[in-house]
């Protein structure tokens, strides 16, 4: 399963705290034409949910979850951007 670092979780929490719609927003990861994309969405039936400290932060469909298995979401120190390692 995708892992998430503390710094990435905090960055996501800060962004999701600003969102009012949908209720209980999550970051959805998807792979489009070989590129990982992120968008604000809600949890859907069949999704894999990545939790950090008991809170659901990231959702993805089963195919994306399989492709990102063994990866880690982190924050790049130089750019403050979320990156997959």
C-alpha positions as CSV (number, residue, x, y, z in Angstrom):
1,X,0.0,0.0,0.0
2,X,1.1,3.6,-0.6
3,X,2.8,5.1,2.4
4,X,2.7,8.7,3.4
5,X,5.3,10.7,5.4
6,X,4.4,12.9,8.3
7,X,5.3,16.0,6.3
8,X,3.2,15.0,3.3
9,X,0.2,14.2,5.6
10,X,0.5,17.7,7.2
11,X,0.7,19.4,3.8
12,X,-2.4,17.5,2.7
13,X,-4.3,18.3,5.9
14,X,-3.5,22.0,5.5
15,X,-4.9,22.0,1.9
16,X,-8.0,19.9,2.8
17,X,-8.8,22.2,5.7
18,X,-9.5,25.0,3.2
19,X,-12.0,22.9,1.2
20,X,-15.7,23.1,1.9
21,X,-17.1,20.9,-0.9
22,X,-17.3,17.9,-1.0
23,X,-18.1,17.1,2.6
24,X,-15.1,15.1,4.0
25,X,-12.7,15.9,1.1
26,X,-9.9,13.7,0.2
27,X,-7.0,13.9,-2.2
28,X,-7.7,11.5,-5.1
29,X,-4.7,10.0,-6.9
30,X,-5.2,8.8,-10.4
31,X,-2.9,7.7,-13.2
32,X,-3.6,9.3,-16.6
33,X,-1.4,8.5,-19.5
34,X,1.3,7.3,-17.2
35,X,1.3,10.5,-15.1
36,X,0.0,10.6,-11.5
37,X,-2.6,13.3,-11.1
38,X,-4.1,14.7,-7.8
39,X,-7.5,16.2,-7.3
40,X,-9.9,17.0,-4.5
41,X,-12.7,14.4,-4.4
42,X,-14.7,12.3,-2.0
43,X,-14.3,8.7,-1.0
44,X,-16.2,6.3,-3.3
45,X,-17.3,2.7,-3.0
46,X,-14.4,0.4,-3.8
47,X,-11.7,3.0,-3.2
48,X,-8.5,2.3,-1.4
49,X,-8.1,4.9,1.4
50,X,-4.7,5.9,2.8
51,X,-5.0,6.9,6.4
52,X,-2.5,8.8,8.5
53,X,-2.9,9.2,12.3
54,X,-6.4,7.8,12.0
55,X,-7.6,10.2,9.3
56,X,-8.4,9.3,5.7
57,X,-6.4,11.7,3.5
58,X,-5.9,10.0,0.1
59,X,-8.3,7.9,-2.0
60,X,-7.7,6.0,-5.2
61,X,-9.3,3.3,-7.4
62,X,-8.0,-0.3,-7.1
63,X,-5.9,-0.1,-10.3
64,X,-4.1,3.1,-9.1
65,X,-3.6,1.6,-5.7
66,X,-2.0,-1.5,-7.3
67,X,0.3,0.7,-9.4
68,X,1.4,2.8,-6.4
69,X,1.9,-0.1,-4.1
70,X,5.3,0.1,-2.4
71,X,5.6,3.8,-3.2
72,X,5.8,6.7,-0.6
73,X,4.3,10.2,-0.9
74,X,6.6,12.8,0.6
75,X,7.4,16.5,0.4
76,X,10.4,17.7,-1.7
77,X,12.4,19.9,0.7
78,X,13.6,22.2,-2.1
79,X,10.2,22.9,-3.7
80,X,7.7,22.0,-1.0
81,X,5.8,19.9,-3.6
82,X,4.3,16.5,-3.0
83,X,6.4,13.8,-4.7
84,X,6.2,10.0,-5.1
85,X,9.3,8.1,-4.2
